[in-house]
């Protein structure tokens, strides 16, 4: 269509001033052409005639975009000092034209300028409130799991042993390759780095002491917990989150089944069983990796290695690490399930909360490890 003004707006002189007759389809499909035509429109002088009558009786179609263009034409003429009177408005377009005019007449809200310090203070307050609310919800979920666990303890026939065994296999057995490989490599790295330093003082043999204490007390169980948090904790969130999106947990409640007892408790129990076993397996593989590196780099054979290891550590060195494992397991499982039940609405929420589950799980594991270290130092263990 051509953008000539007279095709969109017919101007007719009269004794009362010009009559402007918008014509055609004033819709969004023609908005660009109409706008160009109106921009090219030469307005009459404000003193040349008494005013303008805007008559909409010849309109063939009108939508919100067209009504906005008409009001913009009205404003342009008014700002030029021309009095504009509204003429006939077809009944079919009257409500739309009036509604757009009401919105158009409202002044644009002025942007609120806030002191940058106050803005950051508000953000800090919102973040604090969010953390407190999230912590309270987590404690509530933890209490629900505790009550459900207590009820299943005094009523063991309610436990779903098949589900527990399945999750032990998923968490523990299928994680053996990755846990074993990483633990072996960690043992190699610690032995190599320790040997590089201790060789300067002629204390090569004490690499065994360094390896045994660091692996059994701290690194073995900590690395295993981090791997499991990234592997199984995220899987818990994704599985339960998908069930939330598909409304499967709501279906379980409709059938009279408790999702916490059916879905959460087997995962928590399986995690508490599997993680200590994985930690022990990781300790063995890490010590084996360290022994191989000591033999290759320091020419310490297996016999002297085992004798020095026996002198360097005692039973408590092993138990200090293994005691942490069930606590880490419980926290990882609860965080993974809690984030899974928070999923709502979309698959995007599943991804976001799965990431949050891994981050929170690893953070809490490291925090608890620090607490255990301080506690054991205070107890002189």
C-alpha positions as CSV (number, residue, x, y, z in Angstrom):
1,X,0.0,0.0,0.0
2,X,1.1,3.5,-0.7
3,X,1.9,5.8,2.3
4,X,0.4,8.9,0.8
5,X,-1.4,10.9,3.6
6,X,-4.6,11.5,1.7
7,X,-5.2,7.7,1.4
8,X,-5.0,7.2,5.1
9,X,-6.4,10.6,6.2
10,X,-8.8,12.6,4.0
11,X,-8.8,16.3,4.8
12,X,-12.0,18.2,3.9
13,X,-12.4,22.0,4.5
14,X,-15.6,23.2,6.1
15,X,-16.9,26.4,7.7
16,X,-16.0,25.0,11.2
17,X,-12.4,24.2,10.1
18,X,-10.9,21.1,8.5
19,X,-12.5,17.7,8.9
20,X,-10.0,14.9,9.2
21,X,-11.4,11.6,8.0
22,X,-9.1,8.5,8.8
23,X,-9.8,5.9,6.1
24,X,-9.0,2.2,5.6
25,X,-7.6,-0.4,8.0
26,X,-5.8,1.3,10.9
27,X,-4.3,-1.9,12.1
28,X,-0.8,-3.0,13.2
29,X,-0.2,-4.6,9.7
30,X,-0.4,-1.1,8.2
31,X,1.1,0.8,11.2
32,X,4.5,1.6,9.5
33,X,2.8,3.0,6.4
34,X,0.3,5.0,8.4
35,X,3.0,6.4,10.7
36,X,5.2,7.5,7.7
37,X,2.1,9.2,6.2
38,X,1.3,11.0,9.4
39,X,4.9,12.2,9.8
40,X,4.7,13.7,6.3
41,X,1.4,15.4,7.1
42,X,1.5,19.2,7.0
43,X,-0.6,20.7,9.8
44,X,-2.6,23.8,9.2
45,X,-1.6,27.0,10.9
46,X,-3.1,27.4,14.3
47,X,-4.6,30.8,13.4
48,X,-5.7,30.0,9.9
49,X,-9.0,28.3,10.9
50,X,-11.0,27.7,14.1
51,X,-9.9,24.1,14.5
52,X,-10.0,20.5,13.3
53,X,-12.7,17.8,13.6
54,X,-11.4,14.2,13.9
55,X,-14.2,12.1,12.4
56,X,-13.7,8.3,12.6
57,X,-16.9,7.4,10.8
58,X,-15.0,6.3,7.6
59,X,-12.7,3.8,9.4
60,X,-12.9,0.2,8.1
61,X,-10.8,-1.4,10.8
62,X,-9.1,-0.4,14.0
63,X,-6.9,-2.2,16.6
64,X,-4.8,-1.0,19.5
65,X,-1.9,0.1,17.3
66,X,-4.2,2.1,15.1
67,X,-5.9,3.8,18.0
68,X,-2.5,4.8,19.4
69,X,-1.6,6.4,16.1
70,X,-4.9,8.4,16.1
71,X,-4.2,9.6,19.6
72,X,-0.6,10.5,18.6
73,X,-2.1,12.6,15.7
74,X,-4.4,14.2,18.2
75,X,-1.5,15.1,20.5
76,X,0.6,16.4,17.6
77,X,-2.2,18.8,16.5
78,X,-2.9,19.9,20.0
79,X,0.8,20.7,20.7
80,X,0.8,22.8,17.5
81,X,-1.9,25.0,19.0
82,X,-4.7,23.5,16.9
83,X,-8.0,22.8,18.7
84,X,-9.1,19.2,17.9
85,X,-12.7,18.1,18.4
86,X,-13.6,14.4,18.2
87,X,-16.4,13.8,15.7
88,X,-18.3,10.6,15.1
89,X,-16.8,7.4,16.4
90,X,-18.3,4.1,15.1
91,X,-19.9,2.0,17.9
92,X,-17.7,-0.9,17.0
93,X,-14.5,1.0,17.7
94,X,-15.7,3.3,20.5
95,X,-14.8,1.2,23.5
96,X,-11.3,0.4,22.1
97,X,-10.6,4.0,21.1
98,X,-11.7,5.2,24.6
99,X,-9.7,2.6,26.4
100,X,-6.5,3.4,24.5
101,X,-7.2,7.1,25.2
102,X,-7.4,6.5,28.9
103,X,-4.1,4.7,29.0
104,X,-2.6,7.2,26.6
105,X,-3.5,10.2,28.9
106,X,-1.9,8.7,31.9
107,X,1.5,10.3,32.5
108,X,4.5,8.0,32.3
109,X,5.8,7.1,35.7
110,X,9.1,8.8,36.5
111,X,11.9,6.3,37.3
112,X,12.6,6.1,41.0
113,X,16.2,7.0,41.7
114,X,17.5,5.1,44.7
115,X,20.7,5.7,46.6
116,X,23.1,2.9,45.6
117,X,23.9,2.2,49.2
118,X,20.2,1.7,50.0
119,X,19.7,-0.4,46.8
120,X,22.5,-2.8,47.9
121,X,21.2,-2.8,51.4
122,X,17.7,-3.9,50.1
123,X,19.3,-6.7,48.0
124,X,21.2,-7.8,51.1
125,X,18.0,-7.8,53.1
126,X,16.2,-9.8,50.5
127,X,19.0,-12.3,50.3
128,X,19.0,-12.7,54.1
129,X,15.3,-13.2,54.2
130,X,15.5,-15.8,51.4
131,X,18.3,-17.7,53.2
132,X,16.4,-17.7,56.5
133,X,13.2,-18.9,54.9
134,X,15.1,-21.6,52.9
135,X,16.8,-22.7,56.1
136,X,13.5,-23.0,58.0
137,X,12.0,-25.0,55.1
138,X,15.1,-27.3,55.1
139,X,14.8,-27.8,58.9
140,X,11.1,-28.6,58.5
141,X,12.0,-31.2,55.8
142,X,14.7,-32.6,58.0
143,X,12.2,-33.0,60.9
144,X,9.8,-34.8,58.6
145,X,12.5,-37.2,57.5
146,X,13.5,-37.8,61.1
147,X,9.9,-38.6,62.2
148,X,9.4,-40.9,59.2
149,X,12.7,-42.7,60.0
150,X,11.7,-43.1,63.6
151,X,8.3,-44.5,62.6
152,X,9.9,-47.0,60.2
153,X,12.4,-48.0,62.9
154,X,9.7,-49.1,65.3
155,X,7.7,-50.5,62.4
156,X,10.4,-52.1,60.2
157,X,7.9,-53.9,58.0
158,X,7.1,-50.4,56.4
159,X,10.7,-50.2,55.0
160,X,11.0,-50.9,51.3
161,X,14.1,-53.1,51.3
162,X,14.0,-53.7,47.5
163,X,14.2,-50.0,46.9
164,X,17.0,-49.6,49.4
165,X,19.1,-52.4,47.8
166,X,18.4,-50.8,44.3
167,X,19.7,-47.4,45.5
168,X,22.7,-49.0,47.2
169,X,23.6,-50.5,43.9
170,X,23.1,-47.1,42.1
171,X,25.0,-45.1,44.7
172,X,27.8,-47.5,45.6
173,X,28.4,-50.3,43.2
174,X,28.1,-48.2,40.0
175,X,30.3,-45.5,41.5
176,X,33.2,-47.9,42.1
177,X,35.1,-47.2,38.8
178,X,35.1,-43.4,39.1
179,X,35.8,-43.3,42.9
180,X,38.5,-45.9,42.5
181,X,40.3,-44.1,39.6
182,X,40.2,-40.7,41.3
183,X,41.3,-42.0,44.6
184,X,44.2,-43.9,43.0
185,X,45.3,-40.7,41.2
186,X,45.0,-38.7,44.4
187,X,47.2,-41.1,46.2
188,X,49.8,-40.8,43.4
189,X,49.7,-37.0,43.5
190,X,50.1,-36.8,47.3
191,X,53.0,-39.2,47.3
192,X,54.7,-37.5,44.4
193,X,54.3,-34.0,45.8
194,X,55.3,-35.1,49.3
195,X,58.4,-36.9,48.0
196,X,59.5,-33.8,46.2
197,X,59.5,-31.8,49.4
198,X,60.8,-34.5,51.9
199,X,63.6,-35.6,49.7
200,X,65.2,-32.2,50.3
201,X,65.6,-33.2,54.0
202,X,66.4,-36.8,53.5
203,X,63.1,-37.8,55.0
204,X,61.9,-39.9,52.1
205,X,60.3,-42.6,54.3
206,X,58.0,-40.1,56.0
207,X,56.1,-39.8,52.7
208,X,54.3,-42.9,54.0
209,X,53.3,-41.1,57.2
210,X,52.0,-38.1,55.2
211,X,50.1,-40.4,52.8
212,X,48.5,-42.5,55.5
213,X,47.3,-39.7,57.8
214,X,46.1,-37.4,55.1
215,X,44.2,-40.1,53.2
216,X,42.6,-41.9,56.1
217,X,41.7,-38.9,58.2
218,X,40.6,-36.4,55.6
219,X,41.1,-36.7,51.9
220,X,39.7,-40.2,51.3
221,X,36.2,-39.6,52.8
222,X,36.1,-36.0,51.8
223,X,36.8,-36.7,48.1
224,X,34.4,-39.6,48.1
225,X,31.6,-37.4,49.6
226,X,32.2,-34.7,47.0
227,X,32.1,-37.2,44.1
228,X,28.9,-38.8,45.5
229,X,27.3,-35.4,46.0
230,X,28.0,-34.5,42.4
231,X,26.9,-37.9,41.1
232,X,24.1,-39.2,43.3
233,X,22.9,-36.0,45.1
234,X,22.2,-34.4,41.7
235,X,20.5,-37.6,40.5
236,X,18.2,-37.5,43.5
237,X,17.2,-33.9,42.7
238,X,16.7,-34.6,39.0
239,X,14.6,-37.7,39.7
240,X,12.3,-36.2,42.3
241,X,12.2,-32.9,40.4
242,X,11.0,-34.7,37.3
243,X,8.3,-36.5,39.3
244,X,7.2,-33.1,40.7
245,X,6.9,-31.6,37.2
246,X,4.9,-34.7,36.0
247,X,2.7,-34.5,39.2
248,X,3.7,-38.0,40.1
249,X,4.2,-37.1,43.8
250,X,0.7,-35.6,43.8
251,X,-0.6,-38.9,42.4
252,X,1.1,-40.8,45.2
253,X,-0.6,-38.5,47.8
254,X,-3.9,-39.1,46.1
255,X,-3.4,-42.9,46.5
256,X,-2.7,-42.4,50.2
257,X,1.1,-43.0,49.9
258,X,3.6,-40.7,51.6
259,X,6.3,-39.5,49.1
260,X,8.8,-39.0,51.9
261,X,8.4,-42.6,53.1
262,X,8.3,-44.0,49.6
263,X,10.9,-41.9,47.8
264,X,13.1,-40.2,50.3
265,X,13.7,-42.7,53.0
266,X,15.1,-45.5,50.8
267,X,17.5,-43.0,49.2
268,X,18.7,-41.7,52.6
269,X,19.2,-45.1,54.1
270,X,21.0,-46.4,50.9
271,X,23.3,-43.4,51.0
272,X,24.2,-43.9,54.6
273,X,25.0,-47.5,53.8
274,X,26.9,-47.0,50.6
275,X,29.1,-43.9,51.4
276,X,31.1,-45.5,54.3
277,X,31.8,-48.5,52.1
278,X,32.9,-46.3,49.2
279,X,35.1,-44.3,51.6
280,X,36.8,-47.4,52.7
281,X,37.3,-48.5,49.1
282,X,38.6,-45.0,48.2
283,X,41.1,-45.2,51.1
284,X,42.5,-48.6,49.9
285,X,42.8,-47.4,46.3
286,X,44.5,-44.1,47.4
287,X,47.0,-45.9,49.6
288,X,47.7,-48.3,46.7
289,X,48.3,-45.4,44.4
290,X,50.7,-43.9,46.9
291,X,52.5,-47.2,47.4
292,X,53.0,-47.5,43.6
293,X,54.4,-44.0,43.4
294,X,56.7,-44.6,46.5
295,X,58.0,-47.7,44.8
296,X,58.6,-46.0,41.5
297,X,60.0,-42.7,42.7
298,X,61.6,-43.5,46.1
299,X,62.3,-47.2,45.6
300,X,60.3,-48.1,48.7
301,X,59.0,-51.6,48.2
302,X,55.7,-52.9,49.6
303,X,57.2,-54.5,52.8
304,X,58.9,-51.3,54.1
305,X,55.8,-49.3,53.0
306,X,53.4,-51.4,55.1
307,X,55.8,-51.4,58.1
308,X,56.1,-47.6,58.1
309,X,52.3,-47.3,57.6
310,X,51.7,-49.5,60.6
311,X,54.0,-47.3,62.7
312,X,52.5,-44.0,61.3
313,X,48.8,-44.7,61.9
314,X,46.6,-46.4,64.5
315,X,43.0,-47.6,64.4
316,X,41.7,-44.2,65.4
317,X,43.2,-42.7,62.3
318,X,41.0,-44.9,60.2
319,X,37.9,-44.4,62.4
320,X,38.2,-40.6,62.4
321,X,37.6,-40.6,58.7
322,X,34.9,-43.3,58.6
323,X,32.9,-41.7,61.4
324,X,32.3,-38.7,59.2
325,X,31.0,-40.8,56.3
326,X,27.5,-41.5,57.5
327,X,27.0,-37.8,58.5
328,X,28.2,-36.7,55.1
329,X,25.9,-39.3,53.5
330,X,22.8,-38.2,55.4
331,X,23.4,-34.5,54.5
332,X,24.0,-35.2,50.8
333,X,20.9,-37.3,50.6
334,X,18.6,-34.9,52.5
335,X,19.8,-31.9,50.4
336,X,19.3,-33.7,47.1
337,X,15.8,-34.9,48.0
338,X,14.9,-31.5,49.5
339,X,15.9,-29.6,46.3
340,X,14.0,-32.2,44.3
341,X,10.8,-31.5,46.1
342,X,11.2,-27.8,45.6
343,X,11.1,-28.2,41.8
344,X,7.9,-26.6,40.3
345,X,6.6,-25.6,36.9
346,X,9.2,-26.4,34.3
347,X,12.3,-28.4,33.2
348,X,14.3,-25.2,33.7
349,X,13.6,-25.4,37.4
350,X,14.9,-29.0,37.5
351,X,18.2,-27.9,36.1
352,X,18.5,-24.9,38.4
353,X,17.8,-26.9,41.6
354,X,20.0,-29.8,40.5
355,X,22.9,-27.3,40.3
356,X,21.9,-25.8,43.6
357,X,21.7,-29.3,45.1
358,X,25.3,-30.1,44.1
359,X,26.6,-26.7,45.3
360,X,24.8,-26.9,48.7
361,X,25.7,-30.5,49.2
362,X,29.5,-29.9,48.6
363,X,29.4,-26.8,50.7
364,X,27.8,-28.5,53.7
365,X,30.2,-31.5,53.4
366,X,33.2,-29.2,53.6
367,X,31.6,-27.2,56.4
368,X,31.0,-30.4,58.4
369,X,34.5,-31.6,57.7
370,X,35.8,-28.4,59.2
371,X,33.6,-28.8,62.3
372,X,34.8,-32.4,62.7
373,X,38.4,-31.3,62.4
374,X,37.9,-28.7,65.2
375,X,36.0,-31.2,67.3
376,X,38.6,-34.0,67.0
377,X,41.4,-31.5,67.8
378,X,39.5,-30.4,70.9
379,X,39.0,-34.0,71.9
380,X,42.7,-34.7,71.1
381,X,41.8,-37.5,68.7
